[in-house]
């Protein structure tokens, strides 16, 4: 609104002064609004959760990340912190910063709405004018994934050490027994050397699988990508597996659909997927059982199924079966000569090829592993199929 005055010069001057003030005030309001919008934009784009409280521990500011990560609603402003986030440690931390008036960093675990671990930095807020404490602000940085990876690394080292220690202890024991005189008894010596050979083979397998896993995980690994015909790979493996199945007293049936779609992949690795799944099916099925390998295709790609009437896997283990070193029955699996890394390797390879792997299993009845791999969508892009590494 603008005041207009004519006539008396005093009124003209006054109206001009009022107009100038109104203009100044409008500018101030505009600037304050711009500042507030800017601050809101920053708070909204923060990935970290931000929570500020006043001296009574009542919430004054929360950003959208805080709402989703801590399970609070934007209308929590003005309410007590503990009322909105039921976490004793976080509340204690805010209280400590209020008392000590210094910045404190601490890891905080939140269990609701989901389990999260946060690196939390809490600092006192001081009035810019008086320097007096007016509240406390916390930034919560989500380190859940980082912690999970750290834990996985620690577990991995512990597992590898354990896996190597077991055969090493056994070999050392037999070496000592031989040195203590068993070497003079050819029968015992032969038996002990056979066990030592088995244990050494187990360590070699383990190291081989570990190297394979680390090669698969290396981001700079160069992939031998080519047009791969899974039907041909499977056909080339059949003789060896039919023979092994026969030796084990198992019935193996292989069905490969005609005109199976071709896939873009690394033939050596895809051969390993087939071999690992077949090895497991033969390993975990007792004599008299059956194993089927089926390869079929559709518009999307190839489906590879390995089914057995073996020992099966209890439902509670199914979620973790693709983890490294995860075994259903440690004793029995070692007896059957596994490293516990085979399925982890398989999953890695399948996912690197853009595929999926699932398992259906019933304890005491059998298991079915199903792998899907995307087919090559546009064959016209592949100029000379016969020249490619089929
Ligand atoms: P391993 O070398 O011990 O066989 P894997 O990673 O290949 O390791 O498999 C992990 C675990 O999954 C095995 O120890 C076994 O308990 C279970 N498993 C894998 N395949 C089968 C199967 N076909 N039938 C029953 N159990 C299986």
Boltz pocket constraint, residues with backbone or C-beta under 6 A from the ligand:
constraints:
  - pocket:
      binder: B
      contacts: [[A, 276], [A, 277], [A, 280], [A, 281], [A, 284], [A, 308], [A, 310], [A, 311], [A, 312], [A, 313], [A, 321], [A, 323], [A, 326], [A, 327], [A, 328], [A, 329], [A, 333], [A, 337], [A, 338], [A, 339], [A, 340], [A, 341], [A, 342], [A, 343], [A, 344], [A, 367]]
      max_distance: 6.0
